[in-house]
């Protein structure tokens, strides 16, 4: 999971209601009784289109790092005090949640003897805790050194895609969602993961399905995404570190209200009150 950078504390700017949007509903046909067929998603580029994927990376970085320069985050590492140990890299790999261990193992497989390989035993020991045992004092320094290596950068890209991006796009496509809906799924998986707890991505989706159906099940896309974002906001508010919901309220809701289901540029949004633009 990704978290804010060191420029802002977790309490000041945590890393993580609903008005039915008339404008978005009209754009989607909801108020006219028109349902978008699930096949419509195939007519426009999905989130895995290179240009759309770049937009997705920049949107997440605006919320996590107050910057559109997501590639500058390979070197990011800190403990923000959320119980997950060290958080690092472009997607916030955490020493306490297992994804950092998987990443460093991949790096060791591809480049044996790298600067982080010696921390593998410690990362196994601290998995599931917030402990730094065996990592301090040099792990952050060595992470930043490794981040200069293009092999490690590619490992971060590949693990981001394997664990977060590809599953989100696949699930979004199967639900008949356009690029915006796929991004809503991706951002949720990044923050909440996809385990079995009540605030995981799968639990958020199940909560949304109680009140709306996705296009693949004959539902209206805008109505379903509003239900999904309602469920997402509920999940975020269950944890203090995620209780700022502006990445939903003044980002994803903005695009949805405008009926921008294909996530087309230009895009204007705010996170934590800061404005962003992609032309």
FENCOR-V101893 format. One record per pair of residues at least 12 apart in sequence whose ideal C-beta (glycine too) atoms are under 10 Angstrom apart, sorted by the first residue. I is the first residue (numbers start at 1). GAP is how many residues later the second one is. D is the distance in Angstrom with one decimal. If there is no record, write none. Layout:
I:GAP:D ; I:GAP:D
//
This chain:
1:14:7.9 ; 1:15:8.2 ; 1:63:9.5 ; 1:81:8.9 ; 1:83:7.1 ; 1:86:7.5 ; 1:90:7.7 ; 1:91:5.1 ; 1:92:8.4 ; 1:93:6.1 ; 1:96:6.7 ; 1:98:7.9 ; 1:163:9.0 ; 1:188:9.0 ; 1:189:6.3 ; 1:190:5.7 ; 1:191:7.3 ; 1:192:6.1 ; 1:240:9.9 ; 1:241:9.3 ; 2:13:6.4 ; 2:14:8.7 ; 2:58:6.6 ; 2:59:8.6 ; 2:61:8.1 ; 2:62:4.3 ; 2:63:8.2 ; 2:68:10.0 ; 2:71:8.5 ; 2:74:9.3 ; 2:85:7.4 ; 2:86:9.7 ; 2:87:8.5 ; 2:88:7.9 ; 2:89:5.2 ; 2:90:3.0 ; 2:91:8.6 ; 2:92:9.2 ; 2:158:9.5 ; 2:162:9.1 ; 2:185:9.3 ; 2:188:5.3 ; 2:189:7.0 ; 3:12:4.1 ; 3:13:8.1 ; 3:61:6.5 ; 3:62:9.1 ; 3:73:9.1 ; 3:75:8.0 ; 3:76:9.5 ; 3:77:5.1 ; 3:78:9.9 ; 3:79:6.7 ; 3:81:7.9 ; 3:84:4.4 ; 3:85:9.2 ; 3:88:9.9 ; 3:89:4.8 ; 3:91:8.0 ; 3:188:9.0 ; 3:238:7.8 ; 3:239:9.6 ; 4:12:9.1 ; 4:59:8.5 ; 4:60:6.1 ; 4:61:6.9 ; 4:62:7.5 ; 4:72:9.7 ; 4:74:8.9 ; 4:76:6.6 ; 4:78:9.9 ; 4:83:8.8 ; 4:88:9.0 ; 4:237:9.2 ; 4:240:9.8 ; 4:268:8.9 ; 5:56:9.4 ; 5:59:7.2 ; 5:60:4.4 ; 5:61:6.8 ; 5:62:7.7 ; 5:67:9.4 ; 5:68:7.4 ; 5:71:5.7 ; 5:72:9.7 ; 5:73:7.5 ; 5:75:9.1 ; 5:82:9.5 ; 5:87:9.8 ; 6:59:9.5 ; 6:70:7.6 ; 6:71:8.7 ; 6:72:4.8 ; 6:73:9.9 ; 6:74:8.3 ; 7:58:8.2 ; 7:59:6.5 ; 7:60:9.0 ; 8:57:9.4 ; 8:58:6.8 ; 8:72:9.6 ; 8:264:8.0 ; 9:71:7.6 ; 9:72:8.5 ; 10:68:9.6 ; 10:69:9.8 ; 10:70:4.3 ; 10:71:5.9 ; 10:72:6.2 ; 10:77:9.8 ; 10:230:8.7 ; 10:231:5.6 ; 10:232:9.8 ; 11:69:9.4 ; 11:70:8.6 ; 11:229:8.3 ; 11:230:8.6 ; 12:232:9.6 ; 12:260:8.9 ; 13:50:9.7 ; 13:53:7.5 ; 13:231:7.0 ; 13:233:9.5 ; 13:258:9.0 ; 13:259:5.1 ; 13:260:9.3 ; 13:261:9.2 ; 14:66:8.7 ; 14:68:8.6 ; 14:222:9.0 ; 14:225:8.8 ; 14:226:7.3 ; 14:227:5.0 ; 14:228:6.0 ; 14:229:6.1 ; 14:230:4.8 ; 14:231:9.7 ; 14:232:9.8 ; 14:258:8.7 ; 15:48:7.3 ; 15:49:5.8 ; 15:50:9.3 ; 15:65:7.4 ; 15:67:8.1 ; 15:72:8.4 ; 15:77:7.4 ; 15:175:9.6 ; 15:176:7.2 ; 15:221:9.9 ; 15:226:6.6 ; 15:227:6.7 ; 15:229:8.3 ; 15:232:8.7 ; 15:257:10.0 ; 16:47:8.1 ; 16:48:9.0 ; 16:66:9.5 ; 16:171:9.5 ; 16:172:9.8 ; 16:174:9.2 ; 16:175:4.7 ; 16:176:8.0 ; 16:183:9.9 ; 16:216:9.6 ; 16:219:8.9 ; 16:220:5.2 ; 16:221:9.6 ; 16:223:7.3 ; 16:224:9.8 ; 16:225:6.4 ; 16:226:2.8 ; 16:227:7.6 ; 16:228:7.1 ; 16:229:8.0 ; 16:230:10.0 ; 16:231:7.3 ; 16:232:9.4 ; 17:212:8.9 ; 17:213:6.6 ; 17:216:5.9 ; 17:217:8.8 ; 17:220:9.6 ; 17:228:8.2 ; 17:231:9.2 ; 17:232:7.9 ; 17:236:9.5 ; 18:208:6.0 ; 18:209:8.4 ; 18:211:6.8 ; 18:212:4.6 ; 18:213:9.8 ; 18:215:7.2 ; 18:216:9.9 ; 18:230:9.4 ; 18:231:9.1 ; 18:235:8.1 ; 19:207:8.7 ; 19:234:8.4 ; 19:238:8.5 ; 20:202:8.9 ; 20:203:7.8 ; 20:206:6.3 ; 20:237:9.9 ; 21:201:7.1 ; 21:202:9.7 ; 21:204:9.7 ; 21:205:6.9 ; 21:232:7.3 ; 21:233:9.6 ; 21:235:6.1 ; 21:236:4.0 ; 21:237:8.6 ; 21:238:8.5 ; 22:235:8.5 ; 23:199:9.8 ; 23:233:9.5 ; 23:234:5.4 ; 23:235:6.8 ; 23:236:6.7 ; 24:197:9.6 ; 24:198:4.9 ; 24:199:9.3 ; 24:201:8.5 ; 24:202:7.8 ; 24:229:8.7 ; 24:230:9.8 ; 24:231:8.8 ; 24:232:5.0 ; 24:233:4.5 ; 24:234:6.7 ; 24:235:5.1 ; 24:236:8.6 ; 24:237:8.8 ; 25:195:7.9 ; 25:197:5.5 ; 25:198:7.2 ; 25:201:8.6 ; 25:231:9.7 ; 25:232:9.1 ; 25:234:8.5 ; 26:196:9.1 ; 26:233:7.5 ; 27:195:7.2 ; 27:229:9.3 ; 27:230:8.7 ; 27:231:7.4 ; 27:232:2.5 ; 27:233:8.3 ; 27:234:8.0 ; 28:187:9.7 ; 28:192:5.9 ; 28:193:5.7 ; 28:194:3.6 ; 28:195:7.6 ; 28:196:9.7 ; 28:197:9.0 ; 28:198:10.0 ; 28:228:8.9 ; 28:231:6.2 ; 28:233:7.1 ; 29:191:7.1 ; 29:192:9.1 ; 29:193:8.3 ; 29:230:9.7 ; 30:189:9.7 ; 30:190:4.5 ; 30:191:8.5 ; 30:192:5.4 ; 30:193:5.4 ; 30:194:9.8 ; 30:196:9.4 ; 31:189:9.6 ; 31:191:9.7 ; 33:187:9.2 ; 34:186:8.1 ; 35:178:9.6 ; 35:180:7.3 ; 35:183:6.3 ; 35:184:7.1 ; 35:185:5.7 ; 35:186:8.6 ; 35:188:9.7 ; 36:140:7.8 ; 36:141:9.9 ; 36:142:8.6 ; 36:179:5.4 ; 36:183:9.0 ; 36:184:6.9 ; 36:185:5.2 ; 36:186:8.6 ; 36:225:8.3 ; 37:139:7.7 ; 37:178:6.9 ; 37:179:9.3 ; 37:181:9.0 ; 38:135:9.3 ; 38:136:9.0 ; 38:137:8.0 ; 38:138:3.1 ; 38:139:8.8 ; 38:176:7.9 ; 38:177:4.4 ; 38:178:4.2 ; 38:179:8.2 ; 38:180:8.3 ; 38:181:9.4 ; 38:183:9.1 ; 39:137:7.7 ; 39:176:8.8 ; 39:177:9.4 ; 40:136:7.5 ; 40:137:9.8 ; 40:138:7.3 ; 40:175:7.2 ; 40:181:8.2 ; 40:221:8.7 ; 40:222:9.8 ; 41:131:8.0 ; 41:132:6.3 ; 41:133:9.7 ; 41:134:8.6 ; 41:135:5.3 ; 41:136:6.0 ; 41:137:5.4 ; 41:138:8.5 ; 41:140:8.2 ; 41:141:8.5 ; 41:174:7.1 ; 41:175:8.5 ; 41:180:8.7 ; 41:220:8.9 ; 41:221:9.5 ; 42:131:8.2 ; 42:134:9.2 ; 42:136:9.7 ; 43:135:8.9 ; 43:219:9.2 ; 44:134:6.1 ; 44:135:6.9 ; 44:217:8.2 ; 44:218:4.7 ; 44:219:9.2 ; 44:220:8.7 ; 45:133:9.1 ; 45:134:6.5 ; 45:217:7.4 ; 45:218:8.9 ; 45:219:9.5 ; 46:123:6.1 ; 46:124:9.8 ; 46:126:7.6 ; 46:127:6.3 ; 46:131:8.8 ; 46:132:7.7 ; 46:133:5.8 ; 46:135:9.8 ; 46:136:6.0 ; 46:137:9.9 ; 46:216:9.4 ; 46:217:9.7 ; 47:118:7.8 ; 47:121:7.6 ; 47:122:5.1 ; 47:125:7.1 ; 47:126:9.0 ; 47:130:9.2 ; 47:131:8.8 ; 47:132:4.8 ; 47:133:8.5 ; 47:134:8.8 ; 47:135:4.0 ; 47:136:5.6 ; 47:137:9.9 ; 47:138:8.7 ; 47:139:6.7 ; 47:216:7.4 ; 48:113:9.0 ; 48:117:7.7 ; 48:118:7.8 ; 48:120:9.7 ; 48:121:5.1 ; 48:122:9.2 ; 48:124:9.9 ; 48:125:9.0 ; 48:131:9.1 ; 48:134:8.1 ; 49:120:10.0 ; 49:130:7.5 ; 49:213:10.0 ; 49:214:9.7 ; 51:128:9.9 ; 51:212:9.7 ; 51:213:9.9 ; 51:214:8.6 ; 52:117:9.6 ; 52:126:9.9 ; 52:127:5.1 ; 52:128:9.7 ; 52:130:8.4 ; 52:131:8.1 ; 52:210:8.4 ; 52:211:6.0 ; 52:212:9.2 ; 52:213:9.8 ; 53:108:9.1 ; 53:112:7.5 ; 53:116:8.9 ; 53:126:9.5 ; 53:130:9.7 ; 53:133:9.6 ; 54:16:8.6 ; 54:224:9.0 ; 55:13:9.8 ; 55:124:8.3 ; 55:128:8.0 ; 55:208:6.1 ; 55:209:9.3 ; 55:210:7.2 ; 55:212:7.1 ; 55:223:6.1 ; 56:14:9.3 ; 56:109:7.6 ; 56:112:9.1 ; 56:113:9.3 ; 56:123:8.3 ; 56:126:8.2 ; 56:127:5.3 ; 56:130:6.1 ; 56:131:8.2 ; 56:134:9.8 ; 56:207:8.0 ; 57:12:9.8 ; 57:13:4.4 ; 57:14:8.2 ; 57:16:9.5 ; 57:33:7.7 ; 57:34:9.4 ; 57:100:9.7 ; 57:103:8.7 ; 57:108:8.9 ; 57:129:9.8 ; 58:12:5.9 ; 58:13:9.9 ; 58:209:9.1 ; 58:218:8.2 ; 58:220:6.3 ; 59:124:6.8 ; 59:127:9.1 ; 59:128:7.4 ; 59:188:8.4 ; 59:192:6.8 ; 59:193:8.6 ; 59:196:9.3 ; 59:204:8.7 ; 59:208:7.9 ; 59:210:7.7 ; 59:212:8.8 ; 59:217:8.2 ; 59:219:8.1 ; 60:13:9.6 ; 60:30:8.7 ; 60:31:7.8 ; 60:32:9.4 ; 60:100:9.7 ; 60:104:9.5 ; 60:105:9.8 ; 60:123:8.7 ; 60:126:7.6 ; 60:127:6.2 ; 60:130:6.1 ; 60:131:9.2 ; 60:187:8.6 ; 60:191:10.0 ; 61:12:6.5 ; 61:29:8.0 ; 61:30:9.9 ; 61:210:9.9 ; 61:215:9.6 ; 62:185:8.1 ; 62:189:7.6 ; 62:207:7.5 ; 62:208:9.0 ; 62:209:5.2 ; 62:210:9.2 ; 62:212:7.7 ; 62:213:9.7 ; 62:214:4.8 ; 62:216:9.3 ; 63:124:7.6 ; 63:127:9.2 ; 63:128:8.8 ; 63:181:9.4 ; 63:183:7.9 ; 63:184:4.1 ; 63:185:9.5 ; 63:188:7.0 ; 63:189:9.9 ; 63:206:9.5 ; 63:208:4.7 ; 63:209:7.9 ; 63:211:9.8 ; 63:213:9.4 ; 64:12:8.9 ; 64:23:9.6 ; 64:26:9.0 ; 64:27:8.5 ; 64:28:6.6 ; 64:123:9.8 ; 64:126:8.1 ; 64:127:9.0 ; 64:183:8.7 ; 64:207:9.0 ; 65:25:9.1 ; 65:27:9.4 ; 66:205:7.6 ; 66:206:7.3 ; 66:208:6.2 ; 66:210:9.2 ; 67:207:9.9 ; 67:209:9.3 ; 68:208:6.4 ; 68:209:8.8 ; 68:210:7.3 ; 70:20:5.9 ; 70:21:9.3 ; 70:90:10.0 ; 71:19:7.5 ; 71:82:8.1 ; 71:85:10.0 ; 71:86:9.7 ; 72:18:9.1 ; 72:75:9.8 ; 73:15:8.8 ; 73:16:6.6 ; 73:17:4.8 ; 73:18:8.5 ; 73:19:8.7 ; 73:74:8.9 ; 73:83:8.9 ; 74:14:9.0 ; 74:15:6.1 ; 74:16:5.9 ; 74:69:9.3 ; 74:70:9.0 ; 74:72:8.7 ; 74:73:4.2 ; 74:74:8.3 ; 74:75:9.2 ; 74:76:9.7 ; 74:78:7.3 ; 74:79:5.2 ; 74:81:9.9 ; 74:82:6.0 ; 74:83:9.2 ; 75:13:8.4 ; 75:14:8.2 ; 75:15:9.7 ; 75:65:9.7 ; 75:68:7.2 ; 75:69:4.6 ; 75:70:8.7 ; 75:71:8.6 ; 75:72:3.7 ; 75:73:7.5 ; 75:77:9.8 ; 75:78:9.6 ; 76:12:6.0 ; 76:13:6.4 ; 76:14:7.8 ; 76:16:8.3 ; 76:64:9.9 ; 76:67:8.7 ; 76:68:8.6 ; 76:71:8.2 ; 77:12:7.4 ; 77:15:9.9 ; 77:16:9.2 ; 77:18:9.5 ; 77:23:9.6 ; 77:62:7.9 ; 77:63:4.9 ; 77:64:9.2 ; 77:65:9.6 ; 77:66:4.6 ; 77:67:6.7 ; 77:70:8.4 ; 78:62:7.4 ; 79:15:9.5 ; 79:16:8.5 ; 79:17:9.5 ; 79:51:7.5 ; 79:53:7.2 ; 79:56:9.8 ; 79:57:9.8 ; 79:61:8.9 ; 80:12:9.3 ; 80:14:9.9 ; 80:161:7.4 ; 81:49:8.3 ; 81:160:8.3 ; 82:12:8.7 ; 82:14:9.0 ; 82:48:8.1 ; 82:157:8.2 ; 82:158:8.7 ; 82:159:4.5 ; 82:160:8.8 ; 83:13:6.9 ; 83:14:9.8 ; 83:46:8.5 ; 83:47:4.9 ; 83:156:9.5 ; 83:158:8.4 ; 84:12:4.2 ; 84:13:5.6 ; 84:15:10.0 ; 84:16:9.4 ; 84:44:9.8 ; 84:45:9.1 ; 84:46:6.3 ; 84:157:9.1 ; 85:12:8.0 ; 85:15:8.0 ; 85:38:9.3 ; 85:41:6.0 ; 85:42:8.9 ; 85:43:9.4 ; 85:44:6.8 ; 85:45:4.7 ; 85:46:6.6 ; 85:47:6.7 ; 85:48:9.9 ; 85:50:8.0 ; 86:14:7.0 ; 86:37:9.4 ; 86:40:8.8 ; 86:44:9.0 ; 86:46:7.1 ; 86:49:6.8 ; 86:50:9.5 ; 86:53:6.9 ; 86:54:7.3 ; 86:57:8.0 ; 87:13:8.4 ; 88:12:6.6 ; 88:15:8.8 ; 88:16:10.0 ; 88:51:9.2 ; 88:52:8.1 ; 88:55:5.7 ; 88:56:9.2 ; 88:58:9.9 ; 88:59:8.6 ; 88:68:9.1 ; 89:14:7.2 ; 89:54:8.0 ; 89:57:9.8 ; 89:58:7.6 ; 89:63:9.0 ; 89:64:9.2 ; 89:66:9.3 ; 89:67:5.0 ; 89:68:9.9 ; 89:70:8.7 ; 89:71:8.3 ; 90:57:9.5 ; 90:63:8.4 ; 90:66:5.2 ; 90:67:7.4 ; 90:69:9.4 ; 90:70:6.1 ; 91:12:9.2 ; 91:65:7.2 ; 91:66:9.3 ; 91:68:7.6 ; 91:69:4.5 ; 91:70:9.6 ; 91:72:8.0 ; 91:73:6.1 ; 91:74:8.6 ; 91:98:9.9 ; 91:99:6.1 ; 92:68:9.8 ; 92:72:9.9 ; 92:98:7.3 ; 92:99:8.7 ; 93:50:9.8 ; 93:63:7.5 ; 93:66:7.2 ; 93:67:8.7 ; 93:70:9.1 ; 94:33:9.5 ; 94:36:9.3 ; 94:99:9.6 ; 95:24:9.1 ; 95:27:8.6 ; 95:28:6.1 ; 95:31:5.5 ; 95:32:7.5 ; 95:33:9.8 ; 95:34:8.5 ; 95:35:8.2 ; 95:36:8.2 ; 95:37:7.8 ; 95:40:6.8 ; 95:44:8.3 ; 96:27:9.7 ; 96:30:6.5 ; 96:31:6.8 ; 96:32:6.3 ; 96:33:5.6 ; 96:34:5.4 ; 96:35:7.8 ; 97:30:7.7 ; 97:31:7.8 ; 97:96:7.1 ; 97:98:9.2 ; 98:25:8.9 ; 98:26:9.5 ; 98:29:5.4 ; 98:30:7.6 ; 98:65:9.6 ; 98:95:9.6 ; 99:28:9.8 ; 99:60:6.9 ; 99:61:9.3 ; 99:63:9.9 ; 99:64:6.0 ; 99:65:8.7 ; 99:94:8.4 ; 100:16:9.7 ; 100:19:9.5 ; 100:23:6.3 ; 100:26:9.3 ; 100:27:8.6 ; 100:43:9.4 ; 100:59:9.3 ; 101:18:9.3 ; 101:19:7.4 ; 101:21:9.6 ; 101:22:4.4 ; 101:23:6.3 ; 101:24:9.9 ; 101:25:8.7 ; 101:26:5.7 ; 102:21:9.4 ; 102:25:9.9 ; 102:53:9.7 ; 102:57:6.3 ; 102:60:8.8 ; 102:61:7.6 ; 103:13:8.9 ; 103:20:9.4 ; 103:49:8.6 ; 103:52:6.0 ; 103:53:6.5 ; 103:55:8.9 ; 103:56:4.8 ; 103:57:9.1 ; 103:60:9.1 ; 104:12:5.0 ; 104:13:7.3 ; 104:14:9.9 ; 104:15:6.5 ; 104:16:6.1 ; 104:18:10.0 ; 104:19:6.0 ; 104:20:10.0 ; 104:39:9.1 ; 104:42:8.7 ; 104:48:9.1 ; 104:51:8.5 ; 104:55:9.8 ; 105:12:8.9 ; 105:15:6.4 ; 105:18:8.3 ; 105:19:9.2 ; 105:50:9.5 ; 105:54:9.8 ; 106:45:9.9 ; 106:46:9.3 ; 106:48:9.6 ; 106:49:4.9 ; 106:50:9.2 ; 106:52:7.1 ; 106:53:6.2 ; 106:56:9.2 ; 107:13:9.6 ; 107:39:7.1 ; 107:42:8.4 ; 107:44:7.0 ; 107:45:5.3 ; 107:46:10.0 ; 107:47:9.3 ; 107:48:4.7 ; 107:49:8.7 ; 107:52:9.3 ; 108:12:6.4 ; 108:47:9.5 ; 109:46:9.0 ; 110:41:5.8 ; 110:42:8.7 ; 110:44:8.1 ; 110:45:6.5 ; 110:48:9.4 ; 111:35:9.3 ; 111:38:7.4 ; 111:40:5.0 ; 111:41:7.6 ; 111:44:8.6 ; 114:28:9.3 ; 114:31:9.6 ; 114:32:6.4 ; 114:35:7.2 ; 114:37:7.7 ; 114:38:7.2 ; 114:41:9.7 ; 115:23:9.4 ; 115:24:10.0 ; 115:26:9.3 ; 115:27:4.8 ; 115:28:8.5 ; 115:29:9.9 ; 115:30:5.4 ; 115:31:5.2 ; 115:33:9.9 ; 115:34:8.3 ; 115:37:8.9 ; 116:23:8.0 ; 116:26:5.9 ; 116:27:6.8 ; 116:29:8.7 ; 116:30:5.1 ; 116:31:9.9 ; 116:33:9.6 ; 116:36:7.7 ; 116:39:9.9 ; 117:25:10.0 ; 117:29:9.6 ; 118:16:9.6 ; 118:20:9.7 ; 118:21:9.8 ; 118:24:8.5 ; 119:15:7.1 ; 119:16:6.2 ; 119:19:8.9 ; 119:20:5.9 ; 119:23:7.4 ; 119:24:9.0 ; 120:14:9.9 ; 121:13:6.9 ; 122:12:2.8 ; 122:13:5.3 ; 122:14:9.4 ; 122:17:7.9 ; 123:12:7.5 ; 123:16:9.0 ; 160:26:9.9 ; 160:30:8.6 ; 163:26:8.2 ; 163:27:9.4 ; 163:30:8.7 ; 163:31:8.6 ; 164:21:9.7 ; 164:22:6.5 ; 164:23:9.5 ; 164:24:9.8 ; 164:25:5.0 ; 164:26:5.4 ; 164:27:9.8 ; 164:29:8.7 ; 164:30:8.6 ; 164:37:9.4 ; 165:17:9.4 ; 165:20:9.8 ; 165:21:5.9 ; 165:24:8.3 ; 165:25:8.6 ; 166:20:9.5 ; 167:18:8.4 ; 167:19:8.7 ; 167:22:6.5 ; 167:27:6.8 ; 167:34:8.5 ; 168:13:9.8 ; 168:14:6.2 ; 168:15:8.0 ; 168:16:8.7 ; 168:17:4.1 ; 168:18:3.8 ; 168:19:8.2 ; 168:20:7.7 ; 168:21:5.0 ; 168:22:8.3 ; 168:26:8.9 ; 168:33:7.8 ; 169:13:5.1 ; 169:14:9.1 ; 169:16:7.7 ; 169:17:7.1 ; 170:12:9.0 ; 170:15:9.3 ; 171:14:5.7 ; 171:15:9.5 ; 171:18:8.6 ; 171:23:9.1 ; 171:30:8.2 ; 171:31:8.9 ; 171:34:7.7 ; 171:43:9.9 ; 172:12:7.9 ; 172:13:4.7 ; 172:14:7.9 ; 172:42:8.9 ; 172:44:9.9 ; 173:12:9.8 ; 173:43:8.8 ; 174:40:8.8 ; 174:42:6.4 ; 175:30:8.3 ; 175:34:9.6 ; 175:38:9.3 ; 175:39:3.8 ; 175:40:7.0 ; 175:41:5.1 ; 175:42:7.8 ; 175:44:9.2 ; 175:46:9.1 ; 175:49:7.9 ; 175:53:9.4 ; 176:37:9.7 ; 176:38:5.6 ; 176:39:3.3 ; 176:40:3.6 ; 176:41:7.9 ; 176:42:9.2 ; 176:43:8.5 ; 176:45:7.2 ; 176:48:9.0 ; 177:37:6.5 ; 177:38:6.8 ; 177:39:8.2 ; 177:44:6.5 ; 177:47:8.0 ; 177:48:7.5 ; 177:51:9.2 ; 177:84:8.0 ; 178:37:8.8 ; 178:43:6.9 ; 178:47:9.4 ; 178:82:9.1 ; 178:83:4.0 ; 178:84:5.3 ; 178:85:7.5 ; 179:76:9.7 ; 179:81:9.0 ; 179:82:7.2 ; 179:83:5.3 ; 179:84:4.1 ; 179:85:8.4 ; 180:41:8.8 ; 180:42:9.7 ; 180:45:7.1 ; 180:72:7.5 ; 180:75:5.5 ; 180:76:6.6 ; 180:78:9.8 ; 180:79:9.5 ; 180:80:6.3 ; 180:81:5.0 ; 180:82:6.9 ; 180:83:4.7 ; 180:84:9.3 ; 181:33:7.9 ; 181:34:8.6 ; 181:40:6.6 ; 181:41:9.5 ; 181:43:7.8 ; 181:44:5.5 ; 181:47:7.7 ; 181:71:9.7 ; 181:75:9.0 ; 181:80:7.0 ; 181:82:9.2 ; 182:81:8.5 ; 183:68:9.7 ; 183:69:7.4 ; 183:72:8.5 ; 183:80:6.1 ; 184:20:9.7 ; 184:24:10.0 ; 184:41:6.1 ; 184:44:6.0 ; 184:45:6.6 ; 184:48:7.4 ; 184:64:8.4 ; 184:67:10.0 ; 184:68:5.6 ; 184:69:10.0 ; 184:71:9.2 ; 184:72:8.4 ; 184:79:10.0 ; 185:16:7.0 ; 185:19:9.1 ; 185:20:7.8 ; 185:40:9.8 ; 185:43:8.0 ; 185:47:9.7 ; 186:15:9.4 ; 187:14:9.7 ; 187:45:8.2 ; 187:60:6.9 ; 187:61:8.3 ; 187:64:8.6 ; 187:65:7.1 ; 188:12:8.9 ; 188:13:4.9 ; 188:14:9.8 ; 188:16:5.7 ; 188:17:8.2 ; 188:40:7.9 ; 188:41:9.1 ; 188:43:8.9 ; 188:44:5.5 ; 188:47:7.9 ; 188:48:9.3 ; 188:60:9.3 ; 188:64:9.7 ; 189:12:4.6 ; 189:13:9.3 ; 189:15:9.4 ; 191:13:9.9 ; 191:41:8.6 ; 191:44:8.5 ; 191:45:7.4 ; 191:48:9.5 ; 191:50:9.8 ; 191:51:6.4 ; 191:56:8.4 ; 192:12:6.7 ; 192:40:8.2 ; 192:43:6.0 ; 192:44:8.2 ; 192:46:9.7 ; 192:47:9.1 ; 192:50:8.1 ; 197:38:9.5 ; 197:41:9.5 ; 198:36:9.4 ; 198:37:7.5 ; 198:40:7.3 ; 199:32:9.7 ; 199:33:9.3 ; 199:35:8.4 ; 199:36:4.0 ; 199:37:7.9 ; 199:38:9.5 ; 199:39:5.2 ; 199:40:6.9 ; 199:43:8.4 ; 200:35:8.1 ; 201:31:9.0 ; 201:34:8.9 ; 203:28:8.3 ; 203:32:7.3 ; 204:24:6.9 ; 204:25:9.3 ; 204:26:9.5 ; 204:27:4.6 ; 204:28:5.4 ; 204:29:9.6 ; 204:30:8.0 ; 204:31:5.2 ; 204:32:9.5 ; 205:22:9.8 ; 205:23:6.8 ; 205:26:7.5 ; 205:27:9.5 ; 206:25:8.3 ; 207:20:8.2 ; 207:21:8.4 ; 207:23:8.1 ; 207:24:3.8 ; 207:25:8.9 ; 207:27:7.0 ; 207:28:7.9 ; 208:16:6.8 ; 208:17:8.5 ; 208:18:8.8 ; 208:19:4.2 ; 208:20:4.1 ; 208:21:8.3 ; 208:22:7.1 ; 208:23:4.5 ; 208:24:8.2 ; 208:26:9.9 ; 209:15:8.5 ; 209:18:7.9 ; 209:19:8.8 ; 209:22:8.9 ; 210:17:8.0 ; 210:21:8.5 ; 211:12:8.7 ; 211:13:9.0 ; 211:15:9.2 ; 211:16:4.8 ; 211:17:9.8 ; 211:19:7.8 ; 211:20:8.6 ; 212:12:4.3 ; 212:13:8.4 ; 212:14:7.3 ; 212:15:3.8 ; 212:16:7.8 ; 212:18:9.1 ; 212:19:9.7 ; 213:14:9.0 ; 214:13:9.4 ; 214:14:8.5 ; 215:46:10.0 ; 221:35:9.3 ; 221:38:9.9 ; 221:40:6.2 ; 222:34:6.4 ; 222:35:9.0 ; 222:37:7.3 ; 222:39:7.5 ; 225:27:8.1 ; 225:28:9.2 ; 225:30:9.6 ; 225:31:5.6 ; 225:36:8.2 ; 226:27:8.2 ; 226:30:6.8 ; 226:31:9.5 ; 228:20:9.8 ; 228:24:9.5 ; 228:28:9.9 ; 229:16:9.1 ; 229:19:5.4 ; 229:20:8.6 ; 229:23:6.1 ; 229:24:6.4 ; 229:27:7.3 ; 230:18:9.2 ; 232:13:8.1 ; 232:15:9.4 ; 232:16:5.8 ; 232:20:8.4 ; 233:12:4.9 ; 233:15:5.6 ; 233:16:7.6 ; 233:20:9.5 ; 236:12:7.3 ; 244:27:8.8 ; 244:28:6.5 ; 244:29:9.9 ; 246:23:9.2 ; 246:24:6.7 ; 246:25:5.2 ; 246:26:5.5 ; 246:27:7.2 ; 246:28:9.1 ; 247:22:8.8 ; 247:23:9.5 ; 247:24:5.3 ; 247:25:8.4 ; 248:23:9.7 ; 249:21:9.0 ; 249:22:9.5 ; 250:19:6.1 ; 250:20:4.2 ; 250:21:6.7 ; 250:22:8.8 ; 250:23:8.1 ; 250:24:9.7 ; 250:25:9.3 ; 250:26:10.0 ; 251:16:9.1 ; 251:17:9.9 ; 251:18:4.3 ; 251:19:7.1 ; 251:20:5.8 ; 251:25:8.3 ; 252:17:8.2 ; 253:16:9.2 ; 254:13:8.5 ; 254:14:7.5 ; 254:15:5.2 ; 254:16:8.0 ; 255:12:6.9 ; 255:13:9.5 ; 255:14:7.3 ; 263:15:9.8 ; 265:12:9.2 ; 265:13:5.4 ; 265:14:6.1 ; 266:12:6.5 ; 266:13:5.0 ; 267:12:8.4
//
